[in-house]
Amino acid sequence: MENRTIPCFWMRGGTSKAGCFVEDTLPPEISEQDKLLCRIYGSSDPSGRQINGMGGGTSTTSKAMIVGKRNGEKNSVNYTFCQVETSTNAVDRKGNCGNISSAVGPFAIENGLVDEITEPVTQVKIFNTNTQKTIVSHVPVKAGKVLYNGDFSISGVPGTGARIQLDFLSPGGAVTGKLLPTGQPKDVIDVPGYGLTEITIIDAANPLVFVRAADLGLIGNELPAEIDGNAGLLDRMLAIREAAAVLIGLAKDMNDAKHNSQAVPKFCFIAPPMSYTALSGQVVPTDAIDIQARMLSMGKLHPVLAITGGICLGVAAKTPGTLVHEIAGNCSEKAELNIGHCSGVLSVSARVENQNGELKVLNGTVYRTARVLMRGDIDFN
């Protein structure tokens, strides 16, 4: 049989890695794209290691982005994010990944999808098909080429790179169509097997369900080893996430949420500032952060805080009555919110306005770095 290959970049975007594809090089049918991605990533691996493919066996290294030129709009592209399951032949397209979003602008420029390159920064307008929302990426360039080297560092990535600014425009209601999917800043839900739990569900960039760390018997500065090894605690967190998915209409029942809506909503527990030692060994002092947050991704504690999660948390901090607003306190009024996570600190800004009695999210901004790891062809025999 003739060898089959497809052009591909492998890129780091923020604290995640993804295979990056130009839309025209893939089959047009989504079902065929998903089969192809699972083959490329080696996702039919019961161990979850993806040993027979390019996937890294973790949620942060089993991602894909598909980018195509957006006709009729200057310097504008369509971008689809795919979360490729590690152990089963499944691809989740319900939400976006903010970290991988930082690689879209550079990839688009590298592949001739941007009409006009300007120095020192080229703005690329990105329409995310998952959320039907727009992101403006500010990509550093020099001599007509993407500039990857620089002195900006982000928690969770060794070394430094050129700073890429990402403006998430009108991120409210990204998946459900509503900033407050239940209509309330706080809800009490009855989680099967675990009883009543107070939660906040916010949908901005991606929907998240927030729970107080204390309500789970936690301090809030826990690291992955402490959470991932506690099967009972993980089961409880996932049950809360699944119940929230049913509550906001992303799944018809708990089983549907468990198997068909694994990527959204995300689960996040939050706590007041407290000094802790991050995964890097860096000590994060209490006065360096405004709130602590730990997020699950595909059933494990995320080693960092997802960018969409950071945007959502920043918006939640500025939404009166939410658990996040309650814990952040006066820090909610700051221009930038400093969030302590497993790998360090993420700073986010969000603009939320009350317009005629209704909260409107104007934008959320974060800063990332990105890098090309590989240019070539993927064999998918």
Order of alpha helices (4+ residues) and beta strands (2+ residues): beta-beta-alpha-beta-beta-beta-alpha-beta-beta-beta-beta-beta-beta-beta-alpha-alpha-alpha-beta-beta-beta-beta-beta-alpha-alpha-beta-beta-beta-beta
